Amino acid sequence: MKARLRAGGQAWQQLPRRDRQLCVALAVFLAGVLAVYGLWQPAQQRLQTAQALYYKNLALAGEIQRTRPVQPMKVPDQPLATRLSESAVAAGLNVEQFEMDTDVLRVTVSAEAGALLTWLARIEHEGAEFQSLHLEKRDRLLEVRLIIKRV
């Protein structure tokens, strides 16, 4: 092995100086190309992929924040049954049934769809927890039967 290295070293020394310089320049150039295409570009591609994924997840998190339901607003002054009854009448809903059990309220109301759905959204925002919700179309009106958990 040492003999081969000596022979290689002697062959290198026997090359003209210009050829040795060109070989060294070629080796430096090839090392640079290898570094760029073998190390730098793959790292940059992975970085771009990671950045794109990060921005996609950031946008998704923003959408989730915007669509997250608002925390219920508690109104402690009146019991839930009283608030529901008064708000239904104030919204112009026809209260057909309002029954209180120990742990639930059973409510049946009817009205135009827009008014009824607005009222449902408002009472849910105020803290009503629906256990059951059944909507049924009756001619031009919408009827809802609710079972609401009493708090």
MDAnalysis code that builds the backbone (N, CA, C; Angstrom):
import MDAnalysis as mda
import numpy as np

u = mda.Universe.empty(453, n_residues=151, atom_resindex=np.repeat(np.arange(151), 3), trajectory=True)
u.add_TopologyAttr("name", ["N", "CA", "C"] * 151)
u.add_TopologyAttr("resid", np.arange(1, 152))
u.add_TopologyAttr("resname", ["MET", "LYS", "ALA", "ARG", "LEU", "ARG", "ALA", "GLY", "GLY", "GLN", "ALA", "TRP", "GLN", "GLN", "LEU", "PRO", "ARG", "ARG", "ASP", "ARG", "GLN", "LEU", "CYS", "VAL", "ALA", "LEU", "ALA", "VAL", "PHE", "LEU", "ALA", "GLY", "VAL", "LEU", "ALA", "VAL", "TYR", "GLY", "LEU", "TRP", "GLN", "PRO", "ALA", "GLN", "GLN", "ARG", "LEU", "GLN", "THR", "ALA", "GLN", "ALA", "LEU", "TYR", "TYR", "LYS", "ASN", "LEU", "ALA", "LEU", "ALA", "GLY", "GLU", "ILE", "GLN", "ARG", "THR", "ARG", "PRO", "VAL", "GLN", "PRO", "MET", "LYS", "VAL", "PRO", "ASP", "GLN", "PRO", "LEU", "ALA", "THR", "ARG", "LEU", "SER", "GLU", "SER", "ALA", "VAL", "ALA", "ALA", "GLY", "LEU", "ASN", "VAL", "GLU", "GLN", "PHE", "GLU", "MET", "ASP", "THR", "ASP", "VAL", "LEU", "ARG", "VAL", "THR", "VAL", "SER", "ALA", "GLU", "ALA", "GLY", "ALA", "LEU", "LEU", "THR", "TRP", "LEU", "ALA", "ARG", "ILE", "GLU", "HIS", "GLU", "GLY", "ALA", "GLU", "PHE", "GLN", "SER", "LEU", "HIS", "LEU", "GLU", "LYS", "ARG", "ASP", "ARG", "LEU", "LEU", "GLU", "VAL", "ARG", "LEU", "ILE", "ILE", "LYS", "ARG", "VAL"])
u.atoms.positions = np.array([
    [0.830, -1.172, 0.000],
    [0.000, 0.000, 0.000],
    [0.886, 1.251, 0.000],
    [1.946, 1.205, 0.819],
    [2.860, 2.344, 0.856],
    [3.514, 2.554, -0.493],
    [3.762, 1.426, -1.176],
    [4.405, 1.517, -2.488],
    [3.484, 2.220, -3.480],
    [2.212, 1.928, -3.408],
    [1.255, 2.577, -4.301],
    [1.175, 4.072, -4.022],
    [1.169, 4.424, -2.726],
    [1.119, 5.839, -2.372],
    [2.372, 6.562, -2.860],
    [3.507, 5.934, -2.728],
    [4.743, 6.548, -3.210],
    [4.708, 6.680, -4.724],
    [4.175, 5.640, -5.384],
    [4.099, 5.685, -6.849],
    [3.141, 6.781, -7.284],
    [2.017, 6.913, -6.555],
    [1.056, 7.959, -6.879],
    [1.632, 9.332, -6.631],
    [2.364, 9.473, -5.526],
    [3.007, 10.745, -5.223],
    [4.051, 11.105, -6.261],
    [4.776, 10.107, -6.736],
    [5.793, 10.358, -7.759],
    [5.132, 10.726, -9.081],
    [4.013, 10.044, -9.399],
    [3.310, 10.360, -10.639],
    [2.768, 11.786, -10.581],
    [2.296, 12.184, -9.407],
    [1.785, 13.551, -9.218],
    [2.913, 14.563, -9.416],
    [4.040, 14.270, -8.839],
    [5.177, 15.179, -8.959],
    [5.703, 15.239, -10.395],
    [5.509, 14.194, -11.164],
    [6.007, 14.179, -12.531],
    [5.101, 14.948, -13.493],
    [3.860, 15.224, -13.061],
    [2.965, 16.015, -13.909],
    [3.500, 17.444, -13.996],
    [3.269, 18.090, -15.129],
    [3.688, 19.486, -15.219],
    [2.907, 20.332, -14.205],
    [3.503, 21.400, -13.783],
    [2.923, 22.276, -12.758],
    [1.539, 22.771, -13.203],
    [1.384, 23.119, -14.444],
    [0.100, 23.618, -14.968],
    [-0.980, 22.547, -14.826],
    [-0.689, 21.297, -15.126],
    [-1.659, 20.205, -15.005],
    [-2.041, 19.970, -13.547],
    [-1.049, 20.046, -12.660],
    [-1.359, 19.885, -11.227],
    [-2.292, 20.992, -10.756],
    [-2.040, 22.231, -11.185],
    [-2.891, 23.351, -10.795],
    [-4.308, 23.175, -11.345],
    [-4.415, 22.716, -12.588],
    [-5.737, 22.470, -13.170],
    [-6.469, 21.352, -12.427],
    [-5.746, 20.312, -12.036],
    [-6.368, 19.212, -11.269],
    [-6.859, 19.714, -9.912],
    [-6.039, 20.539, -9.239],
    [-6.449, 21.095, -7.942],
    [-7.664, 21.992, -8.131],
    [-7.651, 22.839, -9.175],
    [-8.793, 23.718, -9.448],
    [-10.040, 22.897, -9.743],
    [-9.887, 21.818, -10.518],
    [-11.017, 20.942, -10.818],
    [-11.541, 20.277, -9.546],
    [-10.656, 19.831, -8.674],
    [-11.064, 19.204, -7.407],
    [-11.817, 20.205, -6.528],
    [-11.327, 21.448, -6.454],
    [-12.010, 22.487, -5.662],
    [-13.384, 22.769, -6.257],
    [-13.445, 22.883, -7.599],
    [-14.721, 23.137, -8.267],
    [-15.716, 22.001, -7.999],
    [-15.261, 20.755, -8.139],
    [-16.144, 19.606, -7.901],
    [-16.586, 19.525, -6.444],
    [-15.688, 19.880, -5.516],
    [-16.068, 19.902, -4.095],
    [-17.138, 20.962, -3.854],
    [-16.996, 22.117, -4.510],
    [-18.008, 23.175, -4.387],
    [-19.351, 22.751, -4.953],
    [-19.337, 22.133, -6.141],
    [-20.577, 21.653, -6.757],
    [-21.224, 20.592, -5.877],
    [-20.423, 19.685, -5.352],
    [-20.943, 18.650, -4.465],
    [-21.553, 19.271, -3.210],
    [-20.892, 20.271, -2.661],
    [-21.417, 20.933, -1.455],
    [-22.746, 21.612, -1.753],
    [-22.839, 22.312, -2.897],
    [-24.083, 23.015, -3.234],
    [-25.209, 22.033, -3.525],
    [-24.987, 21.079, -4.421],
    [-26.056, 20.165, -4.831],
    [-26.294, 19.033, -3.842],
    [-25.290, 18.687, -3.081],
    [-25.451, 17.569, -2.148],
    [-25.872, 17.994, -0.754],
    [-25.517, 19.218, -0.354],
    [-25.812, 19.649, 1.011],
    [-26.708, 20.878, 1.063],
    [-26.342, 21.944, 0.370],
    [-27.036, 23.228, 0.487],
    [-28.456, 23.165, -0.080],
    [-28.608, 22.689, -1.317],
    [-29.934, 22.680, -1.935],
    [-30.933, 21.779, -1.195],
    [-30.580, 20.569, -0.807],
    [-31.550, 19.765, -0.043],
    [-31.946, 20.426, 1.281],
    [-30.980, 21.069, 1.924],
    [-31.299, 21.758, 3.182],
    [-32.258, 22.911, 2.924],
    [-32.048, 23.661, 1.843],
    [-32.941, 24.773, 1.517],
    [-34.337, 24.268, 1.156],
    [-34.407, 23.151, 0.451],
    [-35.708, 22.585, 0.103],
    [-36.461, 22.131, 1.344],
    [-35.756, 21.507, 2.279],
    [-36.399, 21.099, 3.536],
    [-36.860, 22.314, 4.321],
    [-36.058, 23.384, 4.314],
    [-36.432, 24.616, 5.005],
    [-37.687, 25.224, 4.381],
    [-37.758, 25.281, 3.062],
    [-38.933, 25.830, 2.394],
    [-40.175, 24.988, 2.674],
    [-40.014, 23.677, 2.679],
    [-41.141, 22.796, 2.985],
    [-41.617, 23.014, 4.418],
    [-40.686, 23.130, 5.339],
    [-41.047, 23.364, 6.746],
    [-41.719, 24.720, 6.913],
    [-41.236, 25.749, 6.218],
    [-41.852, 27.066, 6.313],
    [-43.270, 27.048, 5.750],
    [-43.456, 26.378, 4.614],
    [-44.793, 26.290, 4.027],
    [-45.748, 25.574, 4.971],
    [-45.300, 24.504, 5.590],
    [-46.132, 23.771, 6.544],
    [-46.448, 24.633, 7.759],
    [-45.463, 25.386, 8.225],
    [-45.671, 26.273, 9.372],
    [-46.734, 27.329, 9.050],
    [-46.616, 27.984, 7.896],
    [-47.580, 29.018, 7.541],
    [-48.975, 28.439, 7.300],
    [-49.031, 27.230, 6.760],
    [-50.323, 26.569, 6.573],
    [-50.973, 26.282, 7.928],
    [-50.189, 25.761, 8.869],
    [-50.717, 25.477, 10.203],
    [-51.077, 26.756, 10.943],
    [-50.321, 27.818, 10.727],
    [-50.622, 29.109, 11.345],
    [-51.955, 29.641, 10.830],
    [-52.184, 29.536, 9.526],
    [-53.457, 29.978, 8.953],
    [-54.610, 29.124, 9.472],
    [-54.384, 27.826, 9.588],
    [-55.414, 26.926, 10.110],
    [-55.740, 27.260, 11.563],
    [-54.718, 27.541, 12.351],
    [-54.946, 27.919, 13.754],
    [-55.741, 29.218, 13.837],
    [-55.456, 30.158, 12.936],
    [-56.221, 31.404, 12.905],
    [-57.677, 31.162, 12.573],
    [-57.934, 30.270, 11.620],
    [-59.323, 29.953, 11.277],
    [-60.032, 29.277, 12.434],
    [-59.325, 28.400, 13.118],
    [-59.931, 27.718, 14.269],
    [-60.266, 28.736, 15.350],
    [-59.382, 29.696, 15.575],
    [-59.652, 30.734, 16.578],
    [-60.886, 31.547, 16.193],
    [-61.022, 31.852, 14.901],
    [-62.171, 32.648, 14.464],
    [-63.477, 31.871, 14.545],
    [-63.425, 30.545, 14.385],
    [-64.646, 29.754, 14.397],
    [-64.942, 29.138, 15.756],
    [-64.056, 29.311, 16.697],
    [-64.267, 28.764, 18.034],
    [-65.490, 29.439, 18.657],
    [-66.380, 28.669, 19.261],
    [-67.568, 29.280, 19.869],
    [-67.166, 30.203, 21.019],
    [-67.923, 31.249, 21.131],
    [-67.689, 32.219, 22.193],
    [-68.118, 31.598, 23.512],
    [-67.374, 31.868, 24.548],
    [-67.732, 31.354, 25.868],
    [-69.117, 31.861, 26.269],
    [-69.928, 31.001, 26.815],
    [-71.263, 31.434, 27.205],
    [-71.202, 32.582, 28.210],
    [-72.106, 33.511, 28.018],
    [-72.196, 34.654, 28.917],
    [-73.221, 34.302, 29.991],
    [-72.810, 34.202, 31.200],
    [-73.701, 33.831, 32.293],
    [-74.410, 35.079, 32.829],
    [-75.711, 34.944, 32.981],
    [-76.499, 36.018, 33.561],
    [-77.062, 35.478, 34.871],
    [-76.426, 35.778, 35.989],
    [-76.814, 35.147, 37.245],
    [-78.047, 35.758, 37.913],
    [-78.587, 36.852, 37.398],
    [-79.699, 37.526, 38.071],
    [-80.972, 36.699, 38.115],
    [-81.281, 35.971, 37.030],
    [-82.526, 35.225, 36.940],
    [-82.244, 33.755, 36.656],
    [-83.149, 32.890, 37.077],
    [-82.999, 31.481, 36.717],
    [-83.159, 31.299, 35.202],
    [-82.597, 30.223, 34.705],
    [-82.619, 29.947, 33.278],
    [-84.045, 29.878, 32.742],
    [-84.948, 29.246, 33.453],
    [-86.329, 29.099, 32.984],
    [-86.984, 30.461, 32.785],
    [-86.770, 31.369, 33.708],
    [-87.349, 32.709, 33.601],
    [-86.751, 33.450, 32.414],
    [-85.430, 33.373, 32.271],
    [-84.778, 34.056, 31.154],
    [-85.271, 33.528, 29.809],
    [-85.413, 32.198, 29.699],
    [-85.876, 31.613, 28.448],
    [-87.294, 32.041, 28.121],
    [-88.151, 32.006, 29.104],
    [-89.547, 32.385, 28.890],
    [-89.652, 33.841, 28.464],
    [-88.968, 34.721, 29.175],
    [-89.032, 36.145, 28.851],
    [-88.392, 36.458, 27.505],
    [-87.290, 35.811, 27.203],
    [-86.632, 36.097, 25.934],
    [-87.441, 35.560, 24.754],
    [-88.149, 34.435, 24.940],
    [-88.993, 33.897, 23.872],
    [-90.144, 34.843, 23.567],
    [-90.764, 35.361, 24.608],
    [-91.864, 36.310, 24.415],
    [-91.340, 37.600, 23.786],
    [-90.186, 38.080, 24.263],
    [-89.602, 39.301, 23.720],
    [-89.210, 39.147, 22.250],
    [-88.828, 37.943, 21.844],
    [-88.445, 37.698, 20.454],
    [-89.653, 37.468, 19.556],
    [-90.859, 37.453, 20.142],
    [-92.070, 37.269, 19.354],
    [-92.341, 35.820, 18.995],
    [-91.850, 34.899, 19.798],
    [-92.065, 33.481, 19.542],
    [-93.360, 33.019, 20.195],
    [-94.005, 32.032, 19.573],
    [-95.209, 31.432, 20.151],
    [-94.766, 30.288, 21.052],
    [-94.892, 30.473, 22.363],
    [-94.503, 29.433, 23.307],
    [-95.668, 28.467, 23.431],
    [-95.474, 27.240, 22.978],
    [-96.540, 26.243, 22.985],
    [-96.451, 25.329, 24.198],
    [-95.236, 25.078, 24.668],
    [-95.054, 24.218, 25.833],
    [-93.829, 24.697, 26.585],
    [-93.966, 24.736, 27.906],
    [-92.835, 25.107, 28.760],
    [-92.982, 24.280, 30.020],
    [-92.225, 23.210, 30.121],
    [-92.386, 22.251, 31.208],
    [-91.069, 22.119, 31.960],
    [-91.114, 22.219, 33.265],
    [-89.902, 22.119, 34.077],
    [-89.908, 20.818, 34.855],
    [-88.837, 20.065, 34.731],
    [-88.609, 18.892, 35.560],
    [-87.466, 19.229, 36.505],
    [-87.027, 18.261, 37.257],
    [-85.966, 18.519, 38.228],
    [-84.644, 18.912, 37.577],
    [-84.304, 18.258, 36.461],
    [-82.994, 18.542, 35.869],
    [-83.049, 19.038, 34.426],
    [-84.249, 19.118, 33.827],
    [-84.364, 19.590, 32.446],
    [-85.578, 20.491, 32.266],
    [-85.495, 21.309, 31.212],
    [-86.642, 22.107, 30.757],
    [-87.046, 21.573, 29.401],
    [-88.344, 21.384, 29.207],
    [-88.848, 20.996, 27.892],
    [-89.595, 22.206, 27.344],
    [-89.137, 22.668, 26.181],
    [-89.702, 23.880, 25.600],
    [-90.084, 23.580, 24.162],
    [-91.287, 24.026, 23.772],
    [-91.714, 23.957, 22.379],
    [-92.166, 25.350, 21.987],
    [-91.531, 25.888, 20.954],
    [-91.876, 27.218, 20.455],
    [-91.924, 27.169, 18.935],
    [-92.662, 28.134, 18.362],
    [-92.703, 28.230, 16.903],
    [-92.676, 29.693, 16.510],
    [-92.120, 29.938, 15.339],
    [-92.033, 31.297, 14.801],
    [-91.426, 31.203, 13.412],
    [-91.182, 32.378, 12.800],
    [-90.468, 32.407, 11.533],
    [-89.057, 31.873, 11.774],
    [-88.496, 31.258, 10.759],
    [-87.199, 30.596, 10.896],
    [-86.105, 31.555, 11.372],
    [-86.032, 32.738, 10.797],
    [-84.978, 33.689, 11.163],
    [-85.039, 34.083, 12.625],
    [-86.234, 34.417, 13.107],
    [-86.396, 34.832, 14.499],
    [-86.104, 33.675, 15.449],
    [-86.552, 32.493, 15.066],
    [-86.362, 31.331, 15.928],
    [-84.885, 30.944, 16.024],
    [-84.204, 30.936, 14.896],
    [-82.790, 30.570, 14.910],
    [-81.943, 31.622, 15.640],
    [-82.307, 32.877, 15.501],
    [-81.610, 33.939, 16.240],
    [-81.802, 33.756, 17.737],
    [-83.018, 33.423, 18.144],
    [-83.297, 33.205, 19.564],
    [-82.508, 32.004, 20.093],
    [-82.453, 30.924, 19.309],
    [-81.687, 29.743, 19.730],
    [-80.205, 30.081, 19.902],
    [-79.654, 30.835, 18.976],
    [-78.239, 31.214, 19.078],
    [-78.003, 32.078, 20.308],
    [-78.929, 32.998, 20.575],
    [-78.766, 33.891, 21.722],
    [-78.848, 33.134, 23.050],
    [-79.826, 32.233, 23.170],
    [-79.933, 31.533, 24.461],
    [-78.765, 30.568, 24.669],
    [-78.250, 30.011, 23.585],
    [-77.063, 29.151, 23.732],
    [-75.868, 29.992, 24.169],
    [-75.756, 31.168, 23.607],
    [-74.662, 32.083, 23.979],
    [-74.790, 32.519, 25.440],
    [-76.003, 32.602, 25.936],
    [-76.234, 33.018, 27.325],
    [-76.072, 31.874, 28.314],
    [-75.816, 30.665, 27.839],
    [-75.498, 29.582, 28.753],
    [-76.427, 28.394, 28.737],
    [-77.441, 28.373, 27.876],
    [-78.330, 27.214, 27.814],
    [-77.573, 26.046, 27.174],
    [-77.679, 24.870, 27.799],
    [-77.028, 23.676, 27.262],
    [-78.100, 22.747, 26.699],
    [-78.125, 22.621, 25.376],
    [-79.137, 21.795, 24.716],
    [-78.790, 20.324, 24.872],
    [-79.732, 19.551, 25.379],
    [-79.565, 18.099, 25.388],
    [-80.196, 17.508, 24.140],
    [-81.259, 18.154, 23.674],
    [-81.950, 17.683, 22.487],
    [-82.541, 18.898, 21.778],
    [-82.506, 18.862, 20.459],
    [-83.053, 19.951, 19.654],
    [-83.687, 19.321, 18.425],
    [-84.980, 19.580, 18.240],
    [-85.684, 19.007, 17.092],
    [-86.393, 20.142, 16.364],
    [-86.063, 20.323, 15.092],
    [-86.690, 21.351, 14.260],
    [-87.669, 20.691, 13.301],
    [-88.811, 21.345, 13.114],
    [-89.806, 20.822, 12.190],
    [-90.496, 21.987, 11.498],
    [-90.656, 21.885, 10.183],
    [-91.302, 22.939, 9.420],
    [-92.806, 22.715, 9.460],
    [-93.537, 23.775, 9.811],
    [-95.007, 23.737, 9.842],
    [-95.511, 24.903, 9.001],
    [-95.978, 24.607, 7.805],
    [-96.399, 25.631, 6.844],
    [-95.284, 26.644, 6.648],
    [-95.518, 27.897, 7.076],
    [-94.500, 28.942, 6.898],
    [-93.700, 29.167, 8.177],
    [-93.988, 28.400, 9.198],
    [-93.306, 28.565, 10.482],
    [-92.364, 27.395, 10.742],
    [-91.464, 27.631, 11.675],
    [-90.533, 26.599, 12.114],
    [-90.837, 26.322, 13.579],
    [-90.967, 25.042, 13.908],
    [-91.237, 24.665, 15.291],
    [-90.003, 23.973, 15.844],
    [-89.669, 24.317, 17.086],
    [-88.513, 23.694, 17.727],
    [-88.960, 23.099, 19.054],
    [-88.502, 21.870, 19.289],
    [-88.710, 21.216, 20.585],
    [-87.327, 21.052, 21.208],
    [-87.160, 21.624, 22.360],
    [-85.875, 21.645, 23.051],
    [-85.973, 20.902, 24.361],
    [-84.896, 20.249, 24.694],
    [-84.697, 19.778, 26.065],
    [-83.402, 20.423, 26.494],
    [-83.497, 21.242, 27.536],
    [-82.374, 22.031, 27.991],
    [-82.001, 21.584, 29.400],
    [-80.715, 21.397, 29.599],
    [-80.202, 20.998, 30.907],
    [-80.301, 22.197, 31.847],
    [-80.940, 21.983, 32.997],
    [-81.050, 23.049, 33.991],
    [-79.755, 23.137, 34.774],
    [-79.326, 24.339, 35.020],
    [-78.078, 24.572, 35.749],
    [-78.379, 25.101, 37.127],
])
